[in-house]
Each structure stands twice: as C-alpha cells, then as structure tokens.
Amino acid sequence: MNYLSKWFLRIAVLYLIAGVSMGLYMAASHDHSMFPVHAHLNLLGWVSMGLFGLFYRSFPQASKNRWAQAHFWIYLPAH
C-alpha cells in the first residue's frame, strides 16, 4: 500500500471515530443542534477520505504524481 492511500485511510478512521462519538453524544443528550457538524464529519470526513484512500490503493499509479499529493494537502485542511 502506498503512503498516500495509507494516510487517507488513517485520517478517515479518525473522522469516523469523531463522527460516531458526536452522534452518540447527541443521542445521549437529546440535543441535536450539532447535526450538520456530525453529518459533515461523517460524509466529508470518513466517507470521502475513505473513498480517496481506496481509489489510490486500487490505482497506485494515480498516487505517484504531484496532483495526488496536492489533492491530499489541499483537501485535508479545506475539509
């Protein structure tokens, strides 16, 4: 597995943990005011980054150019 795929997948797991934790907190407290943040973490965090990681794992040649590195370094803080 190449490093770009590995980092996308690792960060996706962190977003999964954050999204699930926020969902459990909202369910326990019955305060759903942070639902948009929870949805953002889940969809743009773990789903998108997980798909990116799986793509770069399936097509390792795609991760060997500068555009793929730019994709990672622009998407991560922009998320």
N, C-alpha and C positions, 0 to 999 in steps of 0.2 A: 504494500500500500504506500502510495507516495505521501509526502508530508502535507501537501495542500488538502488532500482528501482527509487525512488524519485530523488536521486541525479543524476543518469544517465539522466533522463528525463529533469531535470532543466538545466544541463550543455548542453544538446542537444539543448535546446531553445536558450541558449546564443550563441552557434555556428551557429544556424540558423540566428539569428539577425546579427551576424558578417558577415556571407556569403552573405546574401541578401544585406546588406549595402555595402559590397565591390562590388557586382555585379551592384548595382545602380550607385555607383561612377564610375565604369569602363564604364558603358553605357553612363553616362552623359559626361564624359571627352573624350570619344572615344580613351582611352588608355587601351588596353587590354593586356599589358605586365605582369600584375599580375594574368592572368587567371589560371595558375597552383595553385597558393595560394588559389584563390577563389574556385576552384574545390576541393582542399584538405580540406578546411574548410567545404564545403557542404557535401562531401561524407564521409570523415573520422570523421568529427565533428558531424554534426547533424544526418545524416542517421545512421551511425554505433552506436553512443551513444543512439539514439532513439530506435533502434532495441534491443540493450542490455537492455535498460530500460523496454521495452515491454516484452522481454523474462523473466526478473526477476520478472516482475509484473504477468505474466501468470503462472510462475512456482516459487512460493515463497520459496519452499523448496530448490531450487538451490542457493538461495542467503544466505542461513544460514551457509555455510561452509567457510573455510578460503580461498579457491581458488577463490570464488566470490569476496571477499574483495581484494585479491591480483590482480584480474582482473581489478578492479576499480583503485586501486592505481598504477598499472603499466601502464595501458592504458592512464590514464589522462595525466601524464607528457610526455609519449612517443609519444603522438599524435602530 
